[in-house]
């Protein structure tokens, strides 16, 4: 992959996935699903502050603390003292940078992991602590009406937790006012796309008998989109958000597109919508980011029809290949975008076209590779941007060497 394309995609990723739900600059939070329905059944947490610290007789650092507030009902540390050797510090800096009286922290412990601390260093950390305290109190009550009341909270993390609980539970008791609140939440353009989609699914659960009898959180979305035709309403709502003028905010577009691709009965509509958005040239940087992101989605295998075939040669293998008009349409879109006025889009389209040739069935793969080579050779002769020309050559070399 060429360097500019990699760095540009990194920029797309940072913009498309802003720090709204969790704060991704801390490595431990990648595994902490605070809003999962069952997370707080296996984790304990509290919000504390350091009183003092000292070195005990064993040479270990002992940290004396007070509890400011509980996230879960039981504080797992009975004597209000932690030993540094037995506690994971979720920071890159050493303990000595934090062992000051009055330093606040979040404490976590689970059935599978040793205890760990997250020090409160900025407003984002403080907000996270407040959110988790609210979630802990809601989780402790385990009441349907409490979930419905707080699912419209202005705190996105609290809202997401409540919506996940609503979707996760086999049955929920609700009132007419609850549907009105969920509808307002779904239509709030200031909310993240993930919350608005969950609000739409909660409405469908109540109005169309949408149930989750197995209580399966991990496969909730994929199973729902296949089993429940009533979710077609959600599909058209998402599609309208993406295709509106202006389209949904840039931070939501990638998430919306990913959810859209779950609806396998709309593959043709999906590939045409993504192609249209990739071709929708705008002068703003937001428009460029959306276009590049949608072009990258044309490489998503959920758009195409699959077929098993057996490879030739000594090590024969059963392989899944892709075929059909959607694949050819996505490929043609990328070839056309190689001539786009924006050099970043030209480079992206060339890379995605090359990638699409890899997933095709053997016969189609030969044809697509040849067409991609011809398009790139022509583009190299006319390209005026030196870096883009170099990237075209790199992509062409990749096609010719495999």
C-alpha positions in Angstrom: 0.0 0.0 0.0 1.4 3.4 -0.9 2.4 5.7 1.9 0.1 8.6 1.2 -2.9 6.3 0.9 -2.0 4.8 4.3 -1.6 8.2 6.0 -4.8 9.5 4.4 -6.8 6.4 5.6 -5.3 7.0 9.1 -6.8 10.5 8.9 -10.1 9.2 7.7 -10.2 6.7 10.6 -9.5 9.4 13.2 -12.3 11.6 11.8 -14.8 8.8 11.2 -14.3 7.3 14.6 -14.1 10.3 17.0 -13.8 9.8 20.8 -17.5 9.9 21.5 -18.2 6.6 23.4 -14.8 5.7 24.7 -11.4 7.4 24.7 -9.3 5.4 22.3 -6.0 7.0 23.3 -5.8 4.5 26.2 -5.0 1.0 25.2 -7.0 -0.7 28.0 -10.3 0.8 26.9 -10.2 -1.1 23.6 -11.2 -4.1 25.6 -13.6 -2.4 28.1 -17.1 -2.6 26.8 -18.7 -0.4 29.5 -22.1 -0.4 27.7 -22.4 -4.1 27.2 -25.4 -5.5 29.0 -23.4 -8.1 31.0 -20.2 -6.1 31.6 -21.2 -5.0 35.1 -22.2 -8.5 36.2 -18.5 -9.5 36.1 -16.7 -6.2 36.9 -16.4 -4.1 40.0 -15.4 -0.5 40.1 -15.3 2.6 42.2 -14.1 6.2 42.0 -11.4 7.0 44.6 -8.8 9.6 45.7 -5.3 9.0 47.1 -4.7 10.0 50.7 -1.0 9.1 50.9 1.5 6.4 49.8 4.4 4.7 51.5 6.9 1.9 51.1 6.0 -1.1 53.2 8.4 -3.6 54.8 8.5 -5.7 51.6 9.7 -2.8 49.6 6.3 -2.5 47.8 4.5 0.8 47.3 1.3 0.9 49.4 -1.4 3.4 48.3 -4.0 4.5 50.9 -7.2 5.9 49.4 -10.8 7.0 50.2 -13.8 6.1 48.1 -15.5 9.1 46.5 -18.3 7.1 44.9 -19.2 3.5 44.0 -19.7 2.4 40.4 -20.8 -1.1 41.6 -22.4 -1.8 45.0 -19.4 -3.6 46.6 -16.0 -2.0 47.0 -13.6 -5.0 46.5 -10.8 -3.5 48.6 -11.7 -3.8 52.3 -8.8 -1.9 54.0 -8.7 1.0 51.5 -5.1 0.1 50.6 -3.7 -1.0 47.3 -0.3 -2.5 46.6 1.4 -1.3 43.4 2.9 -4.7 42.6 -0.6 -6.2 42.5 -2.3 -3.5 40.5 -2.1 -2.7 36.8 -1.4 0.9 36.1 -3.3 1.8 32.9 -0.8 4.6 32.0 2.5 4.9 30.2 4.0 7.0 33.0 5.5 5.5 36.2 3.6 5.3 39.5 5.7 8.1 41.0 4.0 10.6 38.6 0.6 10.0 40.2 1.2 9.2 43.9 0.1 12.6 45.2 -2.5 13.2 47.9 -5.7 14.3 46.3 -5.1 12.4 43.0 -8.4 10.9 41.8 -8.7 7.5 40.0 -11.0 4.9 38.7 -10.5 1.4 40.1 -11.5 -1.7 38.0 -11.5 -5.4 38.9 -13.0 -8.4 37.1 -13.3 -12.1 37.6 -10.6 -12.7 34.9 -8.2 -9.8 35.4 -6.2 -8.3 38.2 -7.2 -4.9 39.5 -6.2 -1.8 37.6 -6.3 2.0 38.0 -7.2 4.8 35.6 -6.0 8.1 36.9 -8.3 11.1 36.4 -6.1 13.6 34.5 -8.5 15.7 32.4 -12.1 16.6 31.7 -12.6 13.5 29.6 -11.5 11.2 32.4 -13.8 13.1 34.9 -16.7 12.7 32.5 -16.0 9.0 32.1 -16.1 8.6 35.9 -19.4 10.4 36.1 -20.8 8.3 33.3 -19.8 5.0 34.9 -21.2 6.0 38.3 -24.5 6.7 36.6 -24.4 3.4 34.7 -23.6 1.5 37.9 -26.6 2.9 39.7 -28.9 2.0 36.8 -27.4 -1.5 36.5 -28.0 -2.1 40.2 -31.7 -1.2 40.0 -32.3 -3.5 36.9 -35.7 -1.9 36.3 -37.3 -1.5 32.9 -38.7 1.9 33.5 -35.4 3.3 34.8 -33.7 2.1 31.5 -36.4 3.8 29.5 -36.1 7.0 31.5 -32.3 7.3 31.2 -32.0 6.1 27.6 -32.6 9.7 26.6 -29.9 11.0 28.9 -27.6 13.7 27.5 -24.7 11.5 28.5 -24.0 9.3 25.4 -22.4 6.6 27.3 -25.4 6.2 29.7 -27.8 6.4 26.8 -25.9 3.7 24.9 -25.8 1.4 28.0 -29.6 1.8 28.5 -30.4 1.1 24.8 -28.2 -2.0 24.8 -30.1 -3.3 27.8 -33.4 -2.6 26.1 -32.4 -4.5 23.0 -30.7 -7.3 25.0 -33.7 -8.1 27.3 -36.2 -10.8 26.0 -39.1 -8.6 27.0 -39.6 -4.9 28.0 -42.6 -3.1 29.5 -43.1 0.3 28.0 -45.6 3.2 27.8 -46.7 5.5 25.0 -44.5 8.3 26.3 -41.5 6.0 26.0 -42.0 5.6 22.3 -42.3 9.4 21.9 -38.9 9.8 23.7 -37.2 7.1 21.6 -38.5 8.7 18.4 -37.1 12.1 19.5 -33.8 10.4 20.3 -33.7 8.7 16.9 -34.4 12.0 15.1 -31.8 14.0 17.0 -29.1 14.8 14.4 -26.7 15.9 17.2 -26.5 12.3 18.5 -24.0 9.7 17.3 -25.2 7.4 14.6 -24.8 4.3 16.8 -27.3 5.8 19.4 -29.8 6.8 16.7 -29.8 3.3 15.1 -30.2 1.7 18.5 -33.2 4.0 19.2 -34.7 3.0 15.9 -34.3 -0.7 16.8 -35.8 -0.2 20.2 -38.9 1.4 18.5 -39.2 -1.6 16.2 -38.9 -3.9 19.2 -41.8 -2.3 20.8 -44.0 -1.7 17.8 -43.4 -4.9 15.8 -42.8 -7.5 18.4 -39.1 -7.4 17.9 -37.6 -9.9 20.5 -34.3 -11.2 21.6 -35.2 -14.6 23.3 -31.7 -15.9 23.4 -30.3 -12.8 25.0 -27.3 -12.9 22.7 -25.6 -9.5 22.8 -22.5 -10.3 20.6 -24.5 -11.3 17.5 -27.5 -9.0 18.2 -27.2 -6.9 15.0 -26.3 -9.5 12.4 -29.0 -11.9 13.6 -31.6 -9.2 13.7 -31.0 -8.0 10.2 -31.4 -11.5 8.8 -34.3 -12.8 10.8 -36.5 -9.8 11.1 -38.0 -8.3 7.9 -39.4 -5.5 10.0 -35.9 -4.1 10.1 -36.4 -3.0 6.5 -37.8 0.2 8.1 -34.4 0.7 9.7 -32.7 0.1 6.4 -34.6 2.9 4.5 -34.1 5.3 7.5 -30.4 4.8 7.4 -30.3 5.1 3.6 -32.2 8.4 3.7 -29.7 9.7 6.3 -26.8 8.8 4.1 -28.2 10.1 0.9 -29.7 13.4 2.2 -28.4 16.8 1.2 -26.2 17.4 3.0 -25.5 13.8 4.1 -25.2 12.7 7.7 -22.2 14.3 9.5 -18.9 12.9 8.5 -18.3 11.2 11.9 -21.4 9.0 11.4 -21.1 8.1 7.7 -18.7 5.1 8.1 -20.8 3.6 10.9 -24.0 4.1 8.9 -22.5 2.5 5.9 -21.3 -0.5 7.9 -24.7 -1.0 9.3 -26.3 -0.7 5.9 -24.1 -3.5 4.5 -25.7 -5.9 7.1 -28.8 -5.9 5.0 -28.0 -8.5 2.5 -31.3 -8.3 0.6 -30.3 -4.8 -0.6 -26.9 -5.5 -2.1 -27.7 -3.8 -5.4 -29.1 -0.7 -3.7 -26.1 -0.6 -1.4 -23.4 -0.7 -4.1 -25.1 2.0 -6.1 -25.5 4.2 -3.0 -21.8 3.9 -2.0 -20.8 4.5 -5.6 -23.0 7.6 -5.7 -21.5 9.0 -2.5 -17.9 8.3 -3.7 -18.7 10.2 -6.9 -20.3 13.1 -5.1 -17.5 15.6 -5.4 -17.5 18.4 -2.8 -14.9 21.1 -2.2 -14.8 20.8 1.6 -12.4 18.5 3.4 -15.4 16.8 5.0 -16.7 15.9 1.6 -13.3 14.5 0.6 -13.2 12.3 3.8 -16.7 10.9 3.1 -15.9 10.2 -0.5 -12.7 8.3 0.3 -14.4 6.4 3.0 -17.3 5.4 0.8 -14.9 4.3 -2.0 -13.1 2.1 0.5 -16.5 0.5 1.4 -16.8 -0.7 -2.2 -14.3 -3.3 -1.2 -16.6 -4.8 1.4 -17.4 -8.4 0.5 -21.0 -8.1 1.8 -21.8 -6.3 -1.4 -21.1 -9.3 -3.6 -22.4 -12.8 -4.4 -20.1 -15.6 -3.3 -19.3 -18.9 -4.9 -17.1 -21.8 -3.8 -14.4 -23.1 -6.2 -11.4 -25.4 -6.0 -7.9 -24.1 -6.7 -5.6 -25.7 -9.2 -2.2 -27.2 -8.5 -0.8 -29.6 -6.0 -2.4 -28.1 -2.8 -6.0 -28.0 -4.0 -8.2 -25.9 -1.7 -11.8 -25.0 -1.5 -11.9 -21.2 -1.8 -14.7 -18.7 -1.6 -14.7 -16.3 -4.6 -17.0 -13.5 -5.6 -18.9 -12.9 -8.8 -21.8 -10.9 -10.2 -22.8 -7.5 -11.5 -22.2 -5.8 -8.1 -18.6 -6.7 -8.2 -18.2 -5.4 -11.8 -20.1 -2.2 -10.9 -17.9 -1.5 -7.9 -14.8 -2.2 -10.1 -16.0 0.1 -12.9 -16.7 2.8 -10.4 -13.1 2.7 -9.1 -11.7 2.7 -12.6 -13.7 5.9 -13.3 -12.6 7.5 -10.1 -8.9 7.0 -11.1 -9.7 10.0 -13.4 -11.1 12.1 -10.5 -9.9 15.7 -10.0 -8.8 14.9 -6.4 -5.4 13.1 -6.2 -6.3 11.4 -2.9 -9.4 9.9 -4.5 -7.4 8.8 -7.6 -4.9 7.0 -5.4 -7.6 5.4 -3.3 -9.6 4.3 -6.3 -6.6 2.6 -7.9 -5.8 0.7 -4.7 -9.5 -0.5 -4.2 -9.7 -1.5 -7.9 -6.6 -3.6 -7.5 -8.0 -5.1 -4.3 -11.3 -6.0 -6.0 -9.4 -8.1 -8.6 -8.2 -10.4 -5.8 -11.6 -11.5 -4.6 -13.1 -12.3 -8.0 -13.5 -15.8 -9.4 -10.5 -17.0 -11.4 -12.0 -16.3 -14.9 -13.3 -12.9 -13.9 -10.1 -12.2 -12.0 -8.0 -12.4 -15.2 -10.3 -10.0 -17.0 -10.4 -7.5 -14.2 -6.7 -7.5 -13.7 -6.1 -6.8 -17.3 -8.5 -4.0 -17.3 -7.0 -2.5 -14.2 -3.5 -2.7 -15.7 -4.6 -0.9 -18.9 -6.4 1.8 -16.8 -3.3 2.3 -14.6 -0.9 2.5 -17.6 -3.0 5.1 -19.2 -3.4 7.0 -15.9 0.4 7.0 -15.4 0.9 8.6 -18.8 -1.5 11.5 -18.1 -0.9 12.0 -14.3 0.7 15.3 -13.5 1.0 14.9 -9.7 4.4 13.2 -9.1 3.3 11.4 -5.9 0.1 10.1 -7.4 2.0 8.9 -10.4 4.4 7.0 -8.1 1.5 5.5 -6.3 -0.1 4.4 -9.6 3.2 2.6 -10.5 3.3 0.9 -7.1 -0.3 -0.4 -7.6 0.5 -1.5 -11.1 3.5 -3.4 -9.9 1.4 -5.1 -7.4 -1.0 -6.3 -10.1 1.8 -7.5 -12.3 3.7 -9.4 -9.7 0.9 -11.6 -8.4 
